[in-house]
Amino acid sequence: MEDCTNCSISAILLLIIVTKMVIASQIPTNLEGPFQPVTRRFDPSLRRGSDDLPMEHSRLRKNVTSNFPEQISLALSTPTSMWVSWVTGDAQIGLNVTPIDPLTVGSEVWYGKESGNYTEKRSGISLVYSQLYPFEGLWNYTSGIIHHVRIDGLEPQTKYFYKCGDSSLAEMSEEFVFETLPLPGSGKYPARIAVVGDLGLTSNTSTTIDHLIVNDPSMILMVGDLTYANQYLTTGGKGASCYSCEFPDSPTRETYQPRWDGWGRFMQPLTSRIPMMVIEGNHEIEPQVANTTFLSYLTRFSVPSNESGSGSNLYYSFDAGGVHFIMLGAYVDYNQNGDQYAWLQRDLEKVDRDKTPWLVASWHPPWYNSYSSHYQEFECMRLQMESIIFQYGVDIVLSGHVHAYERMNRVYNYSLDSCGPVYITVGDGGNIEKVDVDHADEPGNCPSSGDNVPEFGGVCHMNFSFGPAKGKFCWDTQPEWSAYRESSFGHGILEVTNSTHALWTWHRNQDIYKQDSHGDQIYIVRQPELCSVGSMGSKGSQTMPASPRPPQSIAAKLRDYMLGHLLSYVAFFVAFSLQAFEF
């Protein structure tokens, strides 16, 4: 009887393994492309958007005493150090506000490898910021005390327990726990990297984050447009999906800063245990008195700007296991004679592809986009930076801004190129501005050259000078470089499996309660032997036409044949073993 039981268990385990092998064999790779363009239209049974959560919502309101830490978040510093950030004290909003003295509450983090046993202690900085307007009737804001502490000496792939706060005031947080990532050069990678953009604070946002938590990421990449606090007047009230439509008489683009505090509380259950790396979007510009911009973003988040040599929180880089991430600023000078470009070149020159084989870049507005919204909006940035991104062999580019999903075939300068990056747009986090559904290549949807003017930089709209759209501003059909597009809210998960293969999965919000369901899935495969990067960054490439998925090779057919028969055999063996066990 015991032998039969062991046989049954072994057979069931074998069945699970073989089933996973069959499923994996059915996931396409980009080597099978370039793919014929596919459009999946917006599901009319769904709503295009939802209202913002009110500030009194249980996930947004303040539930701690004045000096108790809240809005706790983690961010990577170096492979052996981490930033811990939080807020204490009470923010103020009104016609007259007085900033809190940031030195009245200390900044401490206690941490260690065992729960309740904190062997290390680090101190950091505290600061406040104000959002001020030189217009009569607009409310001003000053923040609570924002704390940033860098903890170091961390070992890779290790759990750490920590508390933060001010021990002299007996105002220390509850205990939290996080796990560090693998080291560069170890041949290991973060298990799952969540990618989300244009998040906001709506009911759809809640579904996105709940779905993301279910997928158990080890790191979060936030590709801009976080809170949408600038969809409100300074007096609060109800936010608008179209600011200029709802508030045409506003003397400036106002922003209701308490939404930032609500967003920090909303995200804390996730960001207190998983590092979140952010890059600014247009909704973080938030202009105020003396032409000051980005102040909330710059004050609330710690990023490895000094560690990566950029000196600016608006662009930086970091390593996570065998992946080197480059976070670029689209709303700061990106020209080839500017500081950001000079830093980018230095950073790319230092990348060691033996230690970090994967090179992933991110910025907020996409360069490749077939939706009417934001069409060709950041052509100027593309013209300045695309060549160096291609030259140094960036594998994947992740962006937001367009409130929909789109994955491109490998592309360079609007031509299909097997060595170009895979560009992916995931600006579908759930914000109040609703999902985008119109495509520029459809009749009546092509924007005029005066539309889609960026909030920073020049306008470089152009007609295509080659290819099927030659002489036109928009294609007549879905562009060949657009492999898959769909209008739906969701998020992405990147799972790097080794130095050449990474599984990309886009999860739609409506699939949260479905087992193993997703909107788009593909293995992204690097080909370093084909797309080699020389000492000067020169790279060979192959331009190729779009084609249907090619016929299976003999090896692939044999693989499927063998897996199919093996699966049938295992199923028979399981049934036989179970019958024997019952007997």
N, C-alpha and C positions, 0 to 999 in steps of 0.2 A: 504493500500500500504506500509506504514512504517513497519507494522508487517511482511509483506512478505520480505521486504528488510533485516530486522534484521534476519529473519529465514535463508535467503540465505547466509548472511555473516557468521552466526554461523555454518551453515552446511559446508561451505567451510573451515572454521578454523578447524572444527572437522575432515574433510577429510584430511587436512594436517597433523594433529596430528596422526590420525590412520595410514596414509601412513608411517610416520616416525617410528611408532611402528612396522609396518610390516617389514620395511627395517632393523630396529635394531634387530628384532627377527631372521633375516636371516644371520646376521654376526656371524661367528663361535666364540667360546671361546676355550681357550687352555684346558678347562676341557673335551672337546670332543675329544682331542687327547690322546696319540701322533698320529699325522697324518702320513699317507703314504707319502713318499717323492714325491715332485712335482718339475719338471724342466720346466721352460718356456724359450725357447731358444732365442738367439739374433735375433731381427727382421732384416732380410737382406736388407729391404728397407731403413734402417737407416744407418748413418755413425758411425763407431766405435769411432771416435774422431773428433776434430776440432782444428784449429790453435789458438794460443794465440791471444788475442786482442792486438793491437799495443799500445805503450805508448802514442801515440797522439790521441787515441780514446777518445771520449768526456767523457766517464765515468772514465777514468784513468788519464787524464792530469790535471795539476794544474791550477785551475781557480781563484785563489785568490792572493792578494798581499803578500809580503814576510812574514810579521808578523801576518797575519790574520789567525785565527784557521781553520784547515782543518783536515780530517781524524778523525772526532769526533766519539767516541764510548762509550758505557756504559757497565758496568759489575757489578754484584751483589757483595756486600761486606758482609753485614749482613742483616737480615730481615728488618732492619730499616735504612740502609745506602747503598749508591751506589758509585761506582767509575766512574768518568768522565775523559776520556783521549782524547788528541788531539795533533796535531803537528803544529808548526810554524817554520818560517825560511826556508832556502833553503838547501837541501842536496847537497853534492858534490861527484863527482866520477871522478877518473883519477889516474895518476901515483903518484901525490903529492896532498894531501888534508889536510886541516887545520880545526880541529873541531871548531864549533861555541861555544862561551861562553853561557852555558845554563841559566845563571843568567841575561842575557840582556833582557829577556822577562818574565814577571810575569805569575803566574798560578792562576787564579781566576775563581770561578763559582758562579754566582748569581742565586737564585732559589726561587720559591714561588708557591702558589696554584692558582694564578690568572695570566692571561696573562699580561705581562708588569709590574706586581707588585711583585718585588723580595724582599722578606722580610728577606732572609738569604743570607749570603756570606761566602764562605770558600776558603782558599788558600791551595796550595799543593806544589809539587816538580816538578822540571824540570831537564832533563838530556839529554845527547847525547851519541851515541855509534859509533864505527868505525868497519868496516870489513876490515881487513888488511891481505895481503898475502906476504910471504917472497920469492916470485918467480918473476924473472925478466919478465916484460911485462904484468903482471896481474894488473888490475886497482884496486885501493883502494876506499873505500867509507866512508863518514862520514855523519851522519843523520842530519836532522833538529832538532829543540828542541822538545823533547817529554814531554808532561805535564800530570801529574796525580793528580787529586784532589778527595778527599773523602768527599761526602756530607752526612750529617747524620740528625737524627731527623725526618725521613720520616714516614708518616702514611701509613698503609696498604691500598691497593686498592684505591689509590688516584692519581689524575693527578697532575704532577708538571711541571712547565714551567721554562726553564733555558737558560742562556747564559754563554759562557766561553771565556776566553781570558785575556787580560791585559788592564784594564781600564785606567791606566796611559798613555798608548800609544794610547788610543782611538781605540784599536784593539779588539773589542768584537764581538763575532759571532752573527748571527741572532738567533732568539728565537727558541728553540726546546721544545718538550714536551714528557714526558714518563709517564707511569702509574705503580705504585708499585704493587708488588705481595701480595697475602694473607700471613698472619703470620702462622708459625708452630703452631699446636695446635688449630687452628681455625676451623678445619674440612673442609677447603677450599683448592683449588689447582690451579696452573696456568692453564689458559683456554686451551692453546695449546702450546706445547713445540716442536719447530722445531729441527730436528736432521739432520745434514749434515756433510759430511767428504770429504777429498781429493778434494777440491773445485777448486783451480787454478784460472785462468783468461782467459778462452776460451769463444767461442760463446756458448758452452754447459753450461758453468758456468752462463752466462747471463740468459739462459732459466731456470736453476735451481733456481737462486735467484728471478727472476721474478715470477716463480711459487710459491715459498715459500712466497713471499710478498702477493700474492693473498690469501693464506691460513691463513693470519693474525695471526702470532704467538705472544705470550706474552713473550717468551724467546727463545733464540737460543743456542743449544749445538753444538759446533764445535769440532768434534772428531779427529782433527789432519790433517796435510798436508794442509796448508792454501794457500800459494801463489805460490808455485813451482818456486820460484826465483832461485833455484839451478838447473834448467833445461837450464841455459844460461851460456855463458862465462861472465867474468867480464866486457867485452867490450859491452855486450848487443847483438844486432843483433836479430836473430830469435831463439827462443827456440826449443828444440828437444824433441820428445816423448821418445827417448832412449838416455840418455846423453852419456853413454860409447860408443855407436855405432857412434854417431855423432862427439864426441870430444875425440877420443882415446888417443890423445897426451897431454891432459890437465894434468898438474903436480899435481892437486888436484881437488876435486869437487868444482868448482867455483860457484859463485852465483852473480847474477845481482841484487843488492839490491834495485834499483829504482822500481822493481816490487812490493816490500813491500809498497812503497808509493802509487803506482797505485792501489793496492789492498785495502788500507785504504780509498782511495777516492771512489772506486767502491762500497764499503760496507757502506759508511757513511749514505746514505738515509735510511738504515735499522738499523744500529747499533747506530745511534744518538738518536733513540727513543725506541729501544728494547735491553735489556741487552744480551750480547753474552758471553758465558762461553767457554773458549778454553782449549784444552790440546794439548801438542806437539806431532808431528809425526816425522817420519824419515827425511822429507824434511825440518824440522826446525833445524836439527843438525848444518849444515853450519859451518864446521870446518875452523878455520883461524889460524893466527899466535899464537904461544905459546899454541897450542892445545886448544884454547878457542872454546867453542861450544854454540849453542842456544842463542847467544847474542842478535840477533834481536828480537827473540820471548820473551826473558826475559825482554827486555827494553821496548818494545812497548805495552805490555799487563799488566794490573793490574788484579790480581786474589786474592781471599781471603786466601792467604797462611798463613799470620800471624793470621788472624781471626780464622782459623781452626786449628792452632797449628802446621802446617807442617814446616813452615819456608822456604819452597821451592816452587817456582812458577811452578815446574815440577810435583807436585802432591799436591792436596788440597781437601777440601770438602766444601759444602754449603747447606743451606736449601732454598727451594722455596715452600712456603705453606706447605702442608703435605708430601713433598718429600724431602728426604735427598740424595744428590748427592755426589758420591765419584769419583774424577778424578785422575786416577793413571798414573804414568810415566813408559812407557815401555823402555825408553832409558836412564834410571838412575837405580842405584842398586835396584833390587827388591827381592834380596835374603832374607831368613828368619832371617838372622843375621844383616840386614842392617837397616838404619834409616827409609826408606820408609815403610818397613814392620812393624817396631815398632810403627810408627805413625798410620798406618792403623789399627792395633789392638786396639790402644787407641781410635781412632775415632769410630770404630765399637762398642766398649764397651760403649760409651757414647750415642749412638743413642737411643732415646726414641720412640718406635714404637706407643705409644699412641699419640704423637705429630706429628710424621712423619711416618705414617704407611708404606709408600713406600720407598724402598731402591734401588736406581738406581746407577750403576757403569758404568764408561766409561774409556776406554784407546784406543790407536790407533790401534795396530795390533790384529786381532781376534785370540782367542784360538781355536775356532771351525770354520773350513773353509774347504769346499769340492772343491774349485777351485784349479787349478794347481798353480796359482800365490800365493806365500807366504804360501804354504801348509806346515803345521807343523813348521812354522818359529819360533814361540814363545812358543814352548813346554817347554822350560826352565822356562819361567815366569809362565806358567800354573802349572807346577809341584811345584813351590814355593808358589803360591798364591791361587790356586783353592780351597783348603780345607777351608781356612778361609773365602773366599767369600761364599762358600756353608754353612759353619757352622753358619754364622750370618744372613743367610736368604736373601741374595741379590735377588731381584725380577727380574730385567732386567739388561742386560749388552749390551752396545752400543759401537760399534767399527767401524773402517774404514779400510784403508790400501789396501784391495782387492777392485778393481774398478768394483764392481758389487753389487747386493743385495742378501742377504741370511738371512732367519729366521730359527732358530732351534726349534725343540721340546725341552721341558725341559730336561736338561742333566747334569750329573755330572760324571766326569772321564770317558767319552765316553760311559756311560750307560744311557739309558732313565730313568729319575728319576722325579717323579711328584713334588718334592721339589727343584729341581735344577733351576737355573735362566733360563729365556728365553734370549738366545744370539741372537743379531741382528747385521748384518754387513751392513753399509750404506756408503761404500767408493766410492760412485758413483756420486759425486758432479759435475763432468764434466771436470776434469783436462786434461792436454795435453798428458798424457801417455795412453789414450784410455781405453775403457771398456774391462774388462776381460771376455773371452768367453769359455775358456777351463776348463773342470772339471777333477779332478785327477782320478776319477773312470772310465773314458772313455778310450778305447784302445789307447795306445801310449801317453797318457797325464800324466801318473804318474811320478812325478819328481824323480830324483835320490836322494840318501841320501846326495849328495854333493851340491844339489841345495838349494835355499832359505835359505842362510846364513844370519842371522840377522845383522844389523848394530851395534847392541849393545848386549852384553851377549853371552852366549855359544850356542852350537848346541846340542839339545837333541832329534834329530829325532829318531823315534823308530818304530818297527813293532808292530802291535796290538797283545796282548797276550790272547785275549778272543773275543768272539762274532763272527759274520759272516766273519770278515776280519782277523781272528786269523792267525798269522804267516806272514801277509802281511803288506807292507808299505802303500798301498792304497786299498780301497774297490773296488770291481768289479762292484758295482752298487751304486747309490746315497745312502750315509750312512743313517741309520734309524734316526739319530739325526738331519738330515737336512730336515726340513719340506717343505721349499719352497725356490727356488733360481731362479734368473732371471738376465740376463745381460742387463742392461739398466741404463741410468743416471737418477737421481732423488733425492728425499729427503724424510724424514719421519716426521710424526706429531704424538706426544703422547698426548692424552687427558685423564687425570686422572679424573674419574667421582666421585669416592668415595674411601673409605679405602680399597676396595677389587677389584674394576674393573677399568681398563684403556683401552681405545681404541687406538690401534696402526694402523696407516695407512701409507703405503708406496706409494708415488705419483711419477709416472714416468714422465719424461720431455715431452714425446710425448702426454701426456694426459692433458696438460695445458689448451687447448681450449675446452676440453670436460666437460660437466656438471656432477658432482658427479662421476668422473671416477678415478680409482686408480689401482695400480698393485697388492697390497696385503693388507688385512685388517683382524684384529682379535681382540677380546677382551682378554686381559691378565688378568687373575683372580688370586688373592692371596688367599691362603687357610691357614690363620694363625692357625686355629684349628687343621689342619693336619700337618703343617710344623712349629711346635712351636719351638721357640728359647729359651733355658733355660739360666740361669744365667751364665753358663760356655759356652754358645753357642752351646750346644748339640742339635741336631735336629733329629726328626723322619722323615723318608722318605719312599717313596714307589717306588721301581723299577718296571717298567712295560714294556711289549713288545709293539712295534708299531702295530697298527691295523687300518683298515679302519674306517672312521667316523661311530660311533656307531648308531644303529637304534634310532629313536626318542622315548623318553619316552611317556607314556600315557598323562602326563601333557603337554608335548610339542605338541603332536598331538592335544590335546584339545585347547591349546592356538592358534595354527595356524588355527584350524577350526573356532574358535570364531572370530579371527581377520579377517579371510577371509569373513565370513558372515557379520560382522560389516562393513567392507569396502564396500561390495555390498549394504548394507542398506544405508550407508551414501551417496554413489554415486547416488542411486535412489532418496534420499531425496533432494540432491542438484539439480538434474535435475527437480524434481517436483517443488521445490521452485522457480527456475529460470523461469519455465513455468508460474507459478502463478504470478510472478513479471511482466513478459511480458504482461500477460492478464490484 
